[in-house]
Amino acid sequence: MALIGDGATAEAVEATREAIDARAELTPGQRADQLAVLWFVAEAEAVAVTLLKQYIRREELMRSVLYQEIFGEGEARGRLAEARVAIADLCEAFGAALTPEREAWVQSAELLQLHDLRAHLKRERNWPGTHPGLKPIALFAARMGDNPIARGVPLR
């Protein structure tokens, strides 16, 4: 079925969906993957999403490995972005300067590192290594690797 140019119609989407459903040799997962690709192509060709929803149920898409991977990556990016905002908010609330070097570290850190930093900021109300006698916790240091923060060196 043509789904580009003049073929990008609701009828073409419906016919393609029916052709996918008719393929008995496909597993449910394979069928879901093909429906996900159909959705992406139809959407890229400006077939109205309301029409797509008439022919492809969300539950069918959610069974697709492709859909699950894309959705999972989006969720992970969202959690990372939220953690970075939380760090910036805590730094602002506690008067811990978020210097360009610290900001660069926050932007390059992994989620577990950001969770550890967030816990530290909540508990100590300052950036690691900026309080006399403060020793970064072992788990925090281990996750940060060879990083000045992990060694207790203040980033100014």
Phi, psi and omega in degrees: 000136177279126178238023178236155179059233183290344180276355182279075182233165177299323180296320179294321178296315180298315180296321180292320178298317178296322178295321178295315179298329183285346182280094184295336183285349181279139172285164176304323179294318178295319178298317179297319178298317180293324177293324178296317178295318177303315179300311182298317180293314181297319179295319179295331180267015174066029170285129186304135180299325178298324176290320179301319181295336177289329187256338183230117179279145181302321181300324178293318179295321185293341176282347183286132175299319178301311179300314182297320178294314180296315180296318179297319178296320178295319177297317180297317178297322179295317178296320179296315179297318179297319179296321179295320178295319179299319178298313180298319179296316180295318178301315180296314183295325184261002179072023177270113184300128175263081183293166177303323179293317178294317179300318178298319179295315180301318181292333181263352184287154175274167185301315180297323177296318180293323177297318178295317179296318178299315178299318179298313180299319179295319183284313188261343180060028174202168180287143180306135176085004181258357179250132180305131177081000181282127177248127177300141180295152187301315182297317179300312181296319182296320182287336183273348177065211180279083184226141181303326180296319181296331180272002179081014179274121180294139174264118182247000000 
